[in-house]
Amino acid sequence: MTKEHFFPRWLIERSGTGKTGIKWIGNKNISPNAATVPLCLKCNSDFGKELEAPVSQIFNDLENNRGINDEEAELLIRWLWKFEGLAWVYFHPNDKYSKTYTLAERILQPIDQIRGSLVLAIGIIEKIDPKFGDAPMGIDSYNIHNAIFVAGVFLNIAIMVLLSEFEHLVPSEFSKYCLAEKPGKLVDAKLFFPKVGFRDCTEAVTKTSIVAKILSKLHEDFFLERMKI
C-alpha cells in the first residue's frame, strides 16, 4: 500500500495551493500534499500514467479553446469519478467499493452500458481573482449511494458529470456534452468546445456549489429509489 494524493501533483502545482493550503476533513486548513488516501502501489502508478498525464493535457486544450473529443470527455468523467472513489475509500477503508467493480476497474476501464446516459458539463472561467493567492481546486458534491454525480472547480474550469435526465438543471454558464452510446470511429474529432461562462472564480465556485447540493440530492434519491426495485 502507498499514500495516493487526493489531488494530483500537477493540479496542486498549477493551482498554487501548495503555498496557500486547502480545506480538508473537519474544515482544517492543510497542505494539499498532506491530503492522501491509502492505495495499492499498482493503482497509484496506473492512475498517474493512464489518467493524470492525459487529463493534464486535456485541461490545456480546454483552457486554450482547442476543444475535446468524445474519448477525452470520457477520460474527464473517469477522472472526476476518481475523486468520488478516493473519498469513498477514505471514509470506508475496510469495505468493498462495489459488487461490480474494484475502484481501479471503474476508473481505468472504459465506461460500460451507462455511457450514453452521461452528461459532461463544463464552464470556463474568464479570470482568477488574485486576492486569493491561488486558483480553485476542490469538490462540491457528496455521494453516499450514488457514484455518478461529481462536481468541482479546478483552475479556471468548473466541471460536473451527471445523468442526462437532470441536465435541464445545469446552469446556463455551463456547456453540456452527452457521451455517445459507444465510442465512435472518429476518436480524434474535436466535438466539444465549452464556452466562457463565468466572469471570475468566485462566481464559478459559488454557483457550482449551490447547484451541486441540489444535484447531489437528486442523484442520491434516484439511486435510493432504484435500490428498492
Residue frames relative to the residue before (quaternion, step in Angstrom):
aa qw qx qy qz dx dy dz
M 1.0000 0.0000 0.0000 0.0000 0.00 0.00 0.00
T 0.1199 -0.7656 0.6290 0.0617 3.53 -1.18 0.70
K 0.4692 -0.6241 0.5246 0.3393 3.54 -1.33 -0.02
E 0.1937 -0.7840 0.5846 0.0785 3.55 -0.63 1.20
H 0.4306 -0.6734 0.5307 0.2820 3.58 -0.91 0.88
F 0.4650 -0.6713 0.4947 0.2975 3.57 -0.82 0.96
F 0.7471 0.2175 -0.1383 0.6127 3.57 1.01 -0.83
P 0.4728 -0.6969 0.4517 0.2946 3.63 -0.76 0.97
R 0.6359 -0.5726 0.3683 0.3635 3.54 -1.15 0.66
W 0.6389 0.5370 -0.3473 0.4275 3.60 0.95 -0.80
L 0.6600 0.5006 -0.3018 0.4720 3.57 1.08 -0.74
I 0.6161 0.5415 -0.3344 0.4640 3.56 1.06 -0.76
E 0.6756 0.4989 -0.2937 0.4565 3.57 0.91 -0.94
R 0.7178 0.4567 -0.2670 0.4527 3.57 0.82 -0.94
S 0.6729 0.4935 -0.3009 0.4616 3.60 1.10 -0.58
G 0.3954 -0.7252 0.4759 0.3020 3.59 1.15 -0.54
T 0.4399 0.7250 -0.4379 0.2986 3.59 1.27 0.10
G 0.4997 0.6412 -0.4349 0.3874 3.58 1.24 -0.17
K 0.6949 0.4401 -0.2586 0.5064 3.57 1.22 -0.52
T 0.7590 0.4025 -0.2060 0.4685 3.58 0.99 -0.81
G 0.4296 -0.6962 0.4716 0.3293 3.61 1.13 -0.60
I 0.2619 -0.7467 0.5905 0.1584 3.54 -1.36 0.20
K 0.4915 -0.5997 0.5266 0.3485 3.55 -1.32 0.24
W 0.0822 -0.8132 0.5761 -0.0044 3.59 -0.73 1.08
I 0.8009 -0.2677 0.1948 0.4989 3.56 -1.27 -0.22
G 0.8026 0.2085 -0.1860 0.5270 3.56 -0.86 0.99
N 0.5008 -0.6882 0.3920 0.3492 3.55 1.34 0.37
K 0.3686 0.7229 -0.4933 0.3133 3.56 1.17 0.63
N 0.3618 -0.7058 0.5639 0.2304 3.54 -1.13 0.69
I 0.1001 0.7996 -0.5803 0.1179 3.58 -0.57 1.19
S 0.5933 -0.5083 0.4527 0.4298 3.55 -1.30 0.08
P 0.5081 -0.6521 0.4543 0.3319 3.63 -0.92 0.78
N 0.5903 0.5743 -0.3661 0.4332 3.59 1.19 -0.43
A 0.6635 0.4823 -0.2987 0.4878 3.58 1.27 -0.35
A 0.5683 0.5737 -0.3829 0.4487 3.60 1.29 -0.12
T 0.2077 0.7962 -0.5299 0.2053 3.58 -0.02 1.31
V 0.1631 -0.7447 0.6359 0.1197 3.54 -1.34 0.36
P 0.5453 -0.6222 0.4357 0.3545 3.63 -1.08 0.59
L 0.1066 0.7813 -0.6039 0.1160 3.55 -0.94 0.93
C 0.5384 -0.6281 0.4442 0.3440 3.57 -1.04 0.72
L 0.6558 -0.5608 0.3501 0.3645 3.54 -1.16 0.69
K 0.6697 0.5029 -0.3079 0.4514 3.61 0.91 -0.90
C 0.6470 0.5107 -0.3237 0.4645 3.59 0.94 -0.87
N 0.6262 0.5464 -0.3264 0.4503 3.55 0.98 -0.87
S 0.6841 0.4811 -0.2752 0.4742 3.56 0.91 -0.95
D 0.6761 0.5021 -0.2944 0.4517 3.59 0.91 -0.93
F 0.6184 0.5437 -0.3499 0.4468 3.59 0.99 -0.78
G 0.6804 0.5006 -0.2909 0.4493 3.56 0.93 -0.92
K 0.7240 0.4567 -0.2426 0.4565 3.56 0.89 -0.98
E 0.7978 0.3503 -0.1625 0.4630 3.58 0.77 -1.04
L 0.7646 0.3394 -0.1874 0.5149 3.59 1.19 -0.37
E 0.7488 0.4315 -0.2558 0.4332 3.59 0.53 -1.15
A 0.6485 0.5293 -0.3347 0.4327 3.60 0.89 -0.84
P 0.7222 0.4104 -0.2814 0.4804 3.66 0.73 -0.88
V 0.6340 0.5359 -0.3510 0.4332 3.63 1.00 -0.69
S 0.6074 0.5441 -0.3642 0.4499 3.60 1.01 -0.68
Q 0.6553 0.4889 -0.3054 0.4881 3.61 1.08 -0.70
I 0.6051 0.5474 -0.3470 0.4624 3.59 1.09 -0.70
F 0.6188 0.5295 -0.3382 0.4714 3.59 1.03 -0.76
N 0.6248 0.5324 -0.3378 0.4605 3.59 0.98 -0.80
D 0.6734 0.4987 -0.2984 0.4570 3.59 0.92 -0.90
L 0.6535 0.5085 -0.3155 0.4635 3.58 0.98 -0.82
E 0.6762 0.5051 -0.2942 0.4484 3.56 0.93 -0.91
N 0.7499 0.3628 -0.2015 0.5152 3.58 1.15 -0.57
N 0.4962 -0.7106 0.3895 0.3119 3.57 1.28 0.52
R 0.3807 0.7185 -0.4976 0.3019 3.56 0.99 0.83
G 0.4605 -0.7183 0.4226 0.3055 3.58 1.29 -0.05
I 0.2458 -0.7490 0.5946 0.1583 3.55 -1.34 0.20
N 0.4197 -0.6930 0.5224 0.2658 3.56 -1.22 0.46
D 0.7397 -0.4253 0.2813 0.4391 3.56 -1.30 0.08
E 0.6487 0.5197 -0.3165 0.4571 3.58 0.98 -0.80
E 0.6591 0.4959 -0.3032 0.4772 3.58 1.03 -0.79
A 0.5960 0.5478 -0.3554 0.4673 3.58 1.11 -0.63
E 0.6480 0.5013 -0.3180 0.4771 3.58 1.01 -0.79
L 0.6269 0.5385 -0.3392 0.4494 3.59 0.98 -0.79
L 0.6418 0.5173 -0.3215 0.4661 3.58 1.00 -0.79
I 0.6353 0.5238 -0.3264 0.4642 3.57 1.02 -0.79
R 0.6880 0.4626 -0.2916 0.4771 3.58 0.87 -0.90
W 0.5865 0.5604 -0.3554 0.4644 3.57 1.18 -0.56
L 0.6505 0.4893 -0.3050 0.4944 3.58 1.00 -0.82
W 0.6452 0.5192 -0.3227 0.4582 3.59 0.99 -0.77
K 0.5516 0.5932 -0.4022 0.4269 3.58 1.16 -0.45
F 0.6438 0.5117 -0.3241 0.4676 3.59 0.99 -0.81
E 0.6395 0.5184 -0.3217 0.4677 3.57 0.98 -0.87
G 0.6927 0.4920 -0.2781 0.4481 3.57 0.90 -0.94
L 0.6597 0.4984 -0.3137 0.4668 3.58 0.94 -0.83
A 0.6281 0.5196 -0.3377 0.4706 3.58 1.03 -0.73
W 0.6395 0.5217 -0.3265 0.4608 3.58 1.00 -0.82
V 0.6509 0.5131 -0.3089 0.4664 3.58 0.95 -0.88
Y 0.6222 0.5575 -0.3390 0.4326 3.57 1.01 -0.82
F 0.7634 0.3753 -0.1976 0.4873 3.58 0.90 -0.92
H 0.7640 0.2485 -0.1577 0.5742 3.61 1.25 -0.28
P 0.0164 -0.8740 0.4855 0.0129 3.60 0.73 1.03
N 0.7538 0.3894 -0.2110 0.4854 3.60 1.10 -0.55
D 0.6156 0.5631 -0.3365 0.4367 3.58 1.28 0.05
K 0.5239 -0.6095 0.4949 0.3302 3.55 -1.31 0.39
Y 0.5227 -0.6811 0.4146 0.3017 3.57 -0.80 1.02
S 0.7994 -0.1237 0.1361 0.5720 3.59 0.85 -0.95
K 0.5235 -0.6154 0.4844 0.3356 3.54 -1.23 0.47
T 0.7111 0.4696 -0.2381 0.4660 3.55 1.20 -0.59
Y 0.8222 0.0989 -0.0007 0.5605 3.56 0.88 -0.99
T 0.3982 -0.5791 0.6210 0.3470 3.47 -1.40 0.20
L 0.6665 -0.4828 0.3624 0.4374 3.58 -1.22 0.27
A 0.6633 0.5119 -0.3117 0.4481 3.59 0.90 -0.90
E 0.6450 0.5232 -0.3275 0.4504 3.60 0.95 -0.82
R 0.6756 0.5055 -0.3043 0.4421 3.57 0.88 -0.89
I 0.7239 0.4486 -0.2459 0.4628 3.55 0.98 -0.83
L 0.7668 0.4022 -0.1942 0.4611 3.57 0.96 -0.86
Q 0.6808 0.4746 -0.3010 0.4698 3.60 1.12 -0.53
P 0.6211 -0.5398 0.4023 0.4013 3.62 -1.16 0.50
I 0.5505 -0.6125 0.4540 0.3402 3.57 -1.11 0.69
D 0.4150 -0.7433 0.4792 0.2136 3.56 -0.91 0.96
Q 0.8675 -0.1608 0.0895 0.4621 3.59 -1.16 -0.68
I 0.5981 0.5720 -0.3726 0.4197 3.62 1.18 -0.28
R 0.3890 0.7804 -0.4411 0.2123 3.58 1.26 -0.28
G 0.7281 0.4601 -0.2461 0.4447 3.57 0.81 -1.01
S 0.6478 0.5142 -0.3124 0.4672 3.58 1.29 -0.13
L 0.6150 0.5851 -0.3245 0.4174 3.57 1.31 -0.03
V 0.1482 -0.7641 0.6240 0.0693 3.53 -1.15 0.79
L 0.1890 -0.7420 0.6339 0.1088 3.54 -1.02 0.88
A 0.0777 -0.8008 0.5939 0.0070 3.58 -0.69 1.11
I 0.0024 0.8056 -0.5894 0.0594 3.56 -0.81 1.05
G 0.0514 -0.7677 0.6383 0.0227 3.54 -1.04 0.87
I 0.2930 -0.7650 0.5504 0.1614 3.57 -0.67 1.09
I 0.3233 -0.7477 0.5559 0.1654 3.57 -1.01 0.89
E 0.4611 -0.7163 0.4530 0.2627 3.59 -0.77 1.04
K 0.8183 -0.0813 0.0756 0.5639 3.60 0.86 -0.86
I 0.3946 -0.6832 0.5690 0.2319 3.53 -1.28 0.57
D 0.4241 -0.7057 0.5071 0.2548 3.58 -0.77 1.03
P 0.3801 -0.7745 0.4568 0.2166 3.63 -0.48 1.14
K 0.5551 0.6435 -0.3997 0.3436 3.61 1.13 -0.41
F 0.6353 0.5409 -0.3356 0.4372 3.61 1.18 -0.42
G 0.3922 -0.7473 0.4593 0.2770 3.58 1.16 -0.46
D 0.7738 0.1655 -0.1299 0.5975 3.59 1.28 0.09
A 0.4695 -0.6296 0.5258 0.3266 3.55 -1.36 -0.09
P 0.6395 -0.5466 0.3613 0.4021 3.62 -1.13 0.51
M 0.1208 0.7608 -0.6332 0.0756 3.54 -1.20 0.66
G 0.5340 0.6391 -0.4146 0.3667 3.58 -0.06 1.22
I 0.4379 -0.6709 0.5456 0.2459 3.51 -1.37 0.43
D 0.2165 -0.8030 0.5475 0.0920 3.58 -0.97 0.91
S 0.6502 0.5264 -0.3092 0.4524 3.61 1.25 -0.10
Y 0.1884 -0.7507 0.6158 0.1479 3.55 -1.32 0.22
N 0.0878 -0.7883 0.6080 0.0351 3.55 -1.12 0.71
I 0.1025 -0.7589 0.6390 0.0726 3.53 -1.10 0.76
H 0.8044 0.1486 -0.0544 0.5727 3.56 0.74 -1.12
N 0.6893 0.4515 -0.2625 0.5021 3.56 1.13 -0.72
A 0.1096 -0.7997 0.5884 0.0482 3.57 -0.95 0.87
I 0.4969 0.6624 -0.4111 0.3811 3.56 1.19 0.57
F 0.7721 0.3861 -0.2123 0.4579 3.56 0.59 -1.15
V 0.1150 0.7449 -0.6497 0.0988 3.53 -0.94 1.01
A 0.0138 0.7929 -0.6086 0.0276 3.58 -1.00 0.83
G 0.1908 0.7784 -0.5844 0.1273 3.55 -1.09 0.68
V 0.3194 -0.7016 0.5945 0.2287 3.52 -1.38 0.05
F 0.0046 0.8003 -0.5955 0.0695 3.54 -0.76 1.13
L 0.8197 -0.0426 -0.0317 0.5703 3.55 -0.59 1.20
N 0.7453 -0.3486 0.2427 0.5139 3.63 -0.61 -0.99
I 0.5938 0.5411 -0.3656 0.4701 3.55 1.14 0.75
A 0.1608 -0.7339 0.6541 0.0878 3.57 -0.86 1.05
I 0.0149 0.8369 -0.5376 0.1018 3.56 -0.71 1.06
M 0.0781 0.7857 -0.6125 0.0376 3.57 -1.13 0.64
V 0.1993 -0.7318 0.6355 0.1443 3.53 -1.29 0.48
L 0.0662 0.8076 -0.5748 0.1140 3.56 -0.85 0.99
L 0.5855 -0.5414 0.4602 0.3902 3.53 -1.34 0.14
S 0.5898 -0.6312 0.3785 0.3325 3.57 -0.99 0.86
E 0.6202 0.5685 -0.3665 0.3973 3.62 1.04 -0.55
F 0.7088 0.4076 -0.2620 0.5126 3.59 1.26 -0.22
E 0.4011 0.7585 -0.4559 0.2367 3.60 1.23 0.05
H 0.5774 0.5944 -0.3859 0.4054 3.61 1.15 -0.45
L 0.6540 0.5117 -0.3092 0.4635 3.60 1.25 -0.31
V 0.4873 0.6527 -0.4402 0.3778 3.59 1.26 -0.04
P 0.4845 -0.6845 0.4530 0.3025 3.64 -0.74 0.97
S 0.6212 -0.5952 0.3789 0.3411 3.55 -1.17 0.66
E 0.5470 0.6208 -0.3982 0.3959 3.60 1.21 -0.31
F 0.6727 0.4724 -0.2818 0.4949 3.57 1.24 -0.42
S 0.2937 -0.6750 0.6401 0.2200 3.52 -1.28 0.56
K 0.2327 -0.8037 0.5385 0.0998 3.59 -1.02 0.79
Y 0.0592 -0.7811 0.6212 0.0211 3.52 -1.12 0.77
C 0.2303 -0.7659 0.5873 0.1243 3.58 -0.81 1.03
L 0.4401 -0.6951 0.5013 0.2680 3.58 -0.75 0.99
A 0.5206 -0.6091 0.4948 0.3365 3.56 -1.17 0.60
E 0.6325 -0.5309 0.3974 0.4001 3.56 -1.19 0.51
K 0.7723 0.0231 0.0038 0.6349 3.55 1.07 -0.83
P 0.6055 -0.5503 0.4076 0.4054 3.59 -1.11 0.55
G 0.3841 -0.7548 0.4890 0.2090 3.58 -0.84 0.98
K 0.6397 -0.5285 0.3953 0.3939 3.53 -1.32 0.17
L 0.6979 0.4333 -0.2660 0.5044 3.59 1.09 -0.71
V 0.0223 -0.8608 0.5085 -0.0074 3.55 0.63 1.16
D 0.6820 0.4947 -0.2937 0.4517 3.59 1.17 -0.48
A 0.5169 0.6614 -0.4169 0.3487 3.60 1.21 -0.24
K 0.3384 -0.7314 0.5584 0.1970 3.57 -0.79 1.05
L 0.0833 -0.8519 0.5163 -0.0269 3.54 -0.45 1.27
F 0.7764 0.3137 -0.1340 0.5299 3.58 1.13 -0.61
F 0.0155 0.7917 -0.6064 0.0719 3.56 -0.62 1.22
P 0.2002 -0.8179 0.5270 0.1151 3.62 0.13 1.24
K 0.4267 -0.7122 0.5068 0.2321 3.54 -1.07 0.81
V 0.5243 -0.5476 0.5249 0.3868 3.53 -1.35 0.17
G 0.0412 -0.8564 0.5140 -0.0268 3.56 -0.35 1.24
F 0.7547 0.3372 -0.1831 0.5322 3.58 1.22 -0.45
R 0.4998 -0.6637 0.4734 0.2926 3.56 -0.99 0.88
D 0.8042 -0.0724 0.0868 0.5834 3.56 0.93 -0.90
C 0.7060 -0.4872 0.3153 0.4059 3.55 -1.32 0.19
T 0.5964 0.5687 -0.3715 0.4275 3.60 1.08 -0.60
E 0.6518 0.5016 -0.3071 0.4788 3.56 0.96 -0.87
A 0.6627 0.5171 -0.3070 0.4463 3.59 0.93 -0.88
V 0.6777 0.4879 -0.2950 0.4643 3.59 0.86 -0.94
T 0.6582 0.5196 -0.3089 0.4488 3.58 0.94 -0.90
K 0.7197 0.4453 -0.2643 0.4625 3.59 0.74 -1.03
T 0.6433 0.5156 -0.3308 0.4593 3.60 0.98 -0.77
S 0.6440 0.5283 -0.3194 0.4519 3.58 0.98 -0.81
I 0.6621 0.5115 -0.3064 0.4540 3.59 0.95 -0.88
V 0.7173 0.4330 -0.2664 0.4765 3.59 0.77 -1.00
A 0.5922 0.5809 -0.3702 0.4181 3.61 1.10 -0.59
K 0.6241 0.5371 -0.3422 0.4527 3.59 1.02 -0.72
I 0.6627 0.5027 -0.2958 0.4698 3.56 0.98 -0.87
L 0.7266 0.4438 -0.2484 0.4619 3.56 0.79 -1.03
S 0.5797 0.5647 -0.3780 0.4496 3.60 1.11 -0.55
K 0.6803 0.4841 -0.2878 0.4691 3.57 0.89 -0.94
L 0.6518 0.5185 -0.3232 0.4493 3.59 0.94 -0.83
H 0.6716 0.4785 -0.2998 0.4797 3.58 0.96 -0.79
E 0.6176 0.5295 -0.3428 0.4698 3.59 1.05 -0.72
D 0.6704 0.4943 -0.2955 0.4679 3.60 0.88 -0.96
F 0.6247 0.5534 -0.3292 0.4417 3.57 1.02 -0.83
F 0.7250 0.4303 -0.2549 0.4735 3.57 0.83 -0.93
L 0.5988 0.5406 -0.3658 0.4641 3.58 1.10 -0.54
E 0.6400 0.5156 -0.3152 0.4746 3.57 1.06 -0.77
R 0.6573 0.5065 -0.3132 0.4619 3.57 0.98 -0.79
M 0.6317 0.5545 -0.3299 0.4297 3.57 1.08 -0.69
K 0.6018 0.5673 -0.3485 0.4411 3.59 1.25 -0.40
I 0.6112 0.5881 -0.3442 0.4026 3.54 1.21 -0.63
